[in-house]
């Protein structure tokens, strides 16, 4: 029973990573759209770039944790 619960927890973590990757792509799209404008909103670009960086770091950490878990068995 505990193994089933652990497996569900791992699946939920992977789903969260997938959502975070979607947010990364959305942030990148917003930045590209803003950069295509003649007059860019610097504050928006800064916020989106910070969110992008934070999300990438979070995804990297979570994927590393998943890989460590899978390679220890």
N, C-alpha and C positions, 0 to 999 in steps of 0.2 A: 504494500500500500504506500509506503514512503517513497519507493522508487517511482510510482505513478505520479505522486505529488511533485517530486523533483523534476520529472519529465515535463509536467505541465508548467512548472515554474520556468524551465529553460525555454519552452515554446513561447511563453508570454514575453520573456526577455528578448527573444528573436523578433517577435512582432513589434515590440517597442523600438528595436533597432531599425526595423523596416520603416516605421512611421518617421523616425528621426532622419533617415535617408531621404524620405519624401520632403521633409522640411528643408533639408540641405538643398535639394534641387529647386525648391520653391524660392529660397533665399537667393540662389545663384540666378534664377530667372528674373527676379526683381531687380537685382543689381545690373544685369545685362540690359534690361528694359530701361532702367534709369540712365545708364551710360549712353544709351542710344539717343537720349534727348539732347537738344541743343544746350539747355541750361539744366544742369543736374542739381539735385538736392543733396548737398554734402552730408547733412545729418542723417538722412535716410540711408545713404551709402555706408556711412560709418556704422549705423545700427545693424544693417543687414550683413555687413562684413564681419562684425563682432558675433552676430548670431550664427553665421556660417562657420566661423572658426570654432566657436564653442560646440556646435553640433558635431563637427568633424572630429574634434577631440573626444567627445562623449562616445560617438560611434566607434572610434578606434579603441578606446578603453574597453567598451562592452564586448566588441568582437574579440579582442585579445583575451578577455576573461573566458569567453565561450571556447576559444581555441585551447586555452590552458586546461579547461575542464575536459575537453574531448581527448586531449593527448595524455592525460594522466591515467587513463584506463588501459 
